[in-house]
Amino acid sequence: MGWGVMQDYRHGTGHGIGAFLSVHEGPQSIGQGLGSGNDAPLTPGMFESVEPGYYVPGNFGIRLETDVVCVRLGNSSDGTFLGLDPVTLLPFERSLIIVEMLSSEQLNWLNEYHAKVRQLVGPKLSGDDLTFLNQLTEPIKAAGHNCPPEGSGGATTKPALLLLALLATLALS
């Protein structure tokens, strides 16, 4: 969800993950109005959760959560640029993905993510486990792709790329 579809998912986007088992361990967090004092800037090596979701009070809520590590992407004349690299390398559940709701950029991101899962986790598996992982991380084709292009007001952020598909699935059930 996001500004493009004029909906607020009513909770923080992410928080620090630490060694002392605090649910929202800082010193950093991503979100507005958290009031936790966890307002340190992200720096390389920090672990963070990214957990987009959407809640309808008294009705339902849904959230995707991925743990990431802050990495240095590089420097330019505008300064140092950081990124978030996933460390929870699990495939997204294919039966919950409505491909037609994804933009081309989102579908490319998903397929690249699944390729990374296959590349990094696959060598640790064998036999039926490896076959299962390969099935789960097969590239998803964009048959009948009708989603609006990125930047047209209907796109979600990359960490939330499946959120609309999951919400639509809930609405249909």
N, C-alpha and C positions, 0 to 999 in steps of 0.2 A: 504494500500500500504506500501511499505517499502523496506528495503534492500534485502529481500528475493526474490523480483520480480524486483529489480533494477529500481524502479520508485520512484520519490520524489513528494510528493503531494503539494509542492510549497507554503506552508503557515505554520504558527505556529500550534503546536498540541493542545495547550490550553493556557488559561490565567486566571488570578484571577477574582473573582466575588465579588463585594463589595456593600456597602451601598449607594454609591453616584452616581450610575447609569452610571459610566464610562464603555464603551464597553470593554476595556482592562485594568481593574483596577488591580493593583498589590497589594502587592509588588512582586509577583512571576509570571512567565509565563513559558511555555514549548515550546521550539522551537529554531531554529537557526537563527541568524541574525535579530532578531526582533528590536534591537536597542532602545527599549523603556525604558531601565534602570530597568525593572522589573526582576531582576536576583536574588532575595532572594531565599534561599533554601525553599523547602516545609516543613511545620511543621504541626503537628496534629491540626486540627480545621480549616485549611485554605480551602476555597471553590475554586474550579478550574473548568474550562470547559475542556472537552476532545472532540476534534472535528476533527477526521480524515476525510479526503476528498481527492478528486482528481480533478484537473482542466486541461483541454486541451484548451490553449489560442485560442480564436475565435471560439470555438466549444461548449463546455459545462463544467459544473462543478457540483460536487455533494459533500455533506458533511453530516455526522452524528454528532449530538452534544448531549452530555450527561453532566450534571453537577454532580460533585463529591465532596466529602469531604475527605481531607487527614486524615488518621487514623494510629495509631501506631499498627503494627502487632505483634511486640515483639522484644526481644533482644537476641543476641547470642554473642559469643566471637568475632564476626566480627562487632558488633555494633548494633544500633537500626535500625529496618526495618519498613518502612512505606508502606502504600497501599492507594488506592483510592477506596472509596465506593460510588456507585451511589446514588444520592438523587432525581433525576428525574426518578421516577418509572413508566415508560410507556412501554407497550409491543412494540416490534419491529413489523412492518407491515409484516405479514406472506406472503402476495402475492408477496413481493419483495425479498423473500429469495429463492435462488437456493441452496437447501440443498446439492446437489452433489458437490458444490464448497467449502463447509466447511470441515475442518479437523475434526476428532473425538473430539479433544480438544475444538475446537471452538463451535461445536454443543453442547457439554456438558456445556460449559460456557453459551451459549444462553439459554438452558433449565434450568440451575440453576438460571440464572437471571430472567427468566419468573416465576419460582417457588417463588423467593423472591418477585416479584411484586404481585403475587397472595396472598402470606402470609401476606404482609404488607398492601396492598390496599384492599384486599377482605373483611376483617372485617368491613370496612367503607361503604360497599355497600350492597344492598339487591335487591331482585326481578330480573327484566330484566337486570339491570346494573351488578349485580353479575354474572348472566348467561353469559353476553357478555364478561366480564373480564375472566371468566373461559375458554371460547372458545378461546380467544386471547392468553392465557398463557398455553394451553395444550402442553405437551411435543411434540417436533417435532421428528419424526422417521427418521432414516438414511437409508431409502430404496435405494439400489443401490449406496451406498456411494463410490465414486471413487476419492475423494480428496487425494492428497499426504499427508503423515504423517507429523506432526509438525517437524520442523527443517530440512526438506528436501529441503528448498529453495523456496517452493511455498506457505508458510504459511504467513498470515498477523498477525498483533498484535491483541490482544483480543479486544481493543476498536474499531478496524476496521474490525471486523469479518464479517460484512455484506457488506462491501464496494465493494469487487469484485463481489458479487452477484448483487448489485445495478448497477454497471457499465455494467455488462453483460446484464442486463435487458434493460438498455438504448441502448446498442449496437444492441440489437435485435429488438428494436422498430423503 
